[in-house]
């Protein structure tokens, strides 16, 4: 397939239709040089496995509330993407959170314990074992 980048532009979209899941290599050549990129095609209910937990470090007053956000690399698949949540400070948070189908983010609140302590909040993408952590520093009011 030939692709023309319009004059004055530096990029162009490449239309791709996938019929099977898997990893494929796309290559482009110009002036004798070739660049390649791997493209992963996922099924309707497959997860990419990559996500971010934000913020990744917080300092919070005892008894205070902090909102965390999970952001997926690509929209959640059919049925959504579920994450289990744990923490080690003795604070409160939901046991799990789900990024809804076709969405990129989900947020949840952490309520710090009343006493000063340090710990970790851990989010695990169910079915993949992929983990992200945030450090939590609870300070006395």
N, C-alpha and C positions, 0 to 999 in steps of 0.2 A: 504494500500500500504506500502510495506517495502522499506526503503531507506538505502543504505549502504554508510557510509562516508569512503572513502579510507584511509588506514593506512598513518599516517603522516599529514593528512588534518584535518581541524577543521570545515569545512563547506561543504555543498553540495546543489546543486540546486534542487528544487522540481518542477517537471513539473505539471502544472495545466491547465486544459482546462475549460473555463467558457462557459456556454450556456445561462445564464440569468444574467442580471445586479442585483446588490445587494451587501450586505456585508456578507462575509462568514468567518468562523473561521477555521484556520488550526492549528492542534496540532501535537506535536512530543513528543515521550516518550523515555527515556533511563534510565535504572537502577532504575525504579520505580518513576522517576520524569518526569513530563509533563510540557511542555511550549506551550503556545498558542499565536497566532497572528491573528488579524482581517485583511482580505484582501477585499478591495472594488473593485468590477468589474463595470466599467463604460461602457455605450453605446458609439457607434462611435462618437456621437456629444456631449457627456457629458463632463463637466469640473470638475477637482478635487477640484478647489476652493482655492488651496494653491499656493502662489507665493511669491517671494522676490523682493524687489525694492532696487537696489544698485547703488550708495551709499545711506545710509539712513540719512546721514548728510553731508553737504558741506559748506565750506566757499569759496566764489567766489568774484573776483573783479567786480565792476560795469562794465557792458558791456561785461563781459566774458562769455564763453560758457562752459557748463558742460554736459557731456554725462551720461545718466542714463540707466541702463539695468534692464529689467524685466526678471526674471527667473522662469519658471514653475517647479512644482514638477515632473510632467510627461509630455511627449510630447503633444503638442496641438492637439485637436481632429479635425475631419473632419470639414473644414471651418475655422479653426484657433481659436484663443482666443483673443477677442477684449477687450481693456482697454480704459476707458475714463481718460483723464488727466486734472487736474486743478492745479492752483498755486495761491498764495496770495501775491506775491511780486510786481506784475506789470510787470514781465518778459514775455518772449515769449516761447511757446512750442506748439507742435501739440495738437489738440483737442483729438486725440486718436492714439493708436498704436496697431498693431495686431501681435501676435506671430503666424507665419505661421503654417499650418498643419504639424504635425510630428516634429516640432522644439521645442526647450526648451526656447529660448531667443529672445528678440527684444530690440533694443536700440533706444533712441531718445535724441535729444539735447534740453537743456534749455539755453536760452540766458537771462542773468541777466539784470535788469534795470540799468540805469546809476547811480542811487542814492542808498546810503546805506540803507538797510532795512533788516528785518527778516521776514520769512514766512514759509509756508509749500507747498510742492508739493504732490499731492494726485493722486494715481493710483487706479482705481476701476475696477475690473473684471466684465464686462458686463454679466448680467444674474445671478450673484451670490450675488452681494452686498459686496463682500469681498474687503477690502480696505487696502492699505499700504501707509504710508506717509514717506516723507523725510524732514528734517528740512533744510532750506536754510538761510544762513547768507551772505548777500551781503555787502561787505565792500568797502569803498571809495578807489579809486586807489591811 
